[in-house]
Amino acid sequence: NDEVTAPGLDRLTREPATGWLFSAPTPVPMFGGKLCRIGLEGYEDDERPAEFHVAIANFLAGGPNVLRQAETDLFRYYKDFEDLWVEEEGFAPIETADALWRHVRTGDEPMISRRPYGDRGLYVSIECECDWEPEHGLQIVLKNGLKVSKLGPYNGHLTNTDAYGDSRLEDVIFVSFRR
């Protein structure tokens, strides 16, 4: 039987190329009700699938305020590229959080997966586009679907500790390349 379900997502379909499971389009309140296919990586073989259920429920219960709590870090990411944005591209500087969010387009396939290292927790990774960094875009990661725990250019890692191999970055949301 190839039918798989998960509480809050109903029937899941398997992506043939990766084996990942995806929900039918589901409204995500955090993204203003945008319909997203929520992906689950490693769900069927996980020893603690109930933790996936909690992360799914947390993610689907969160509103836009969850993302807005990371605005300081989002501004720091933008500031790393502001010179290119203003001087080379000719755009006006972005001055406010509301204006900054207007330059972000959230992805439509958030992926829930277990971190293979460290806390082995569940994280929701969202691949987004942002106008100020079109090459690497924006990755927003929420620990257990509740709170932004990593933000910056998309690199596929779930934490900055994993991305940089530095345990001191475990609770750091954004790492500036300008330091």
URMOKA-V650360 format. One record per run of one state. SS is the DSSP state (@ for helix, = for strand, . for the rest). FROM is the first residue (numbers start at 1). TO is the last residue. If there is no record, write none. Layout:
((SS | FROM | TO) (SS | FROM | TO))
This chain:
((. | 1 | 3) (= | 4 | 6) (. | 7 | 9) (= | 10 | 14) (. | 15 | 20) (= | 21 | 23) (. | 24 | 25) (= | 26 | 28) (@ | 29 | 31) (. | 32 | 33) (= | 34 | 36) (. | 37 | 38) (= | 39 | 41) (. | 42 | 48) (@ | 49 | 61) (. | 62 | 63) (@ | 64 | 68) (. | 69 | 70) (@ | 71 | 88) (. | 89 | 96) (@ | 97 | 101) (. | 102 | 103) (= | 104 | 105) (. | 106 | 110) (= | 111 | 114) (. | 115 | 121) (= | 122 | 130) (@ | 131 | 133) (. | 134 | 137) (= | 138 | 143) (. | 144 | 146) (= | 147 | 152) (. | 153 | 159) (@ | 160 | 164) (. | 165 | 166) (@ | 167 | 169) (. | 170 | 179))
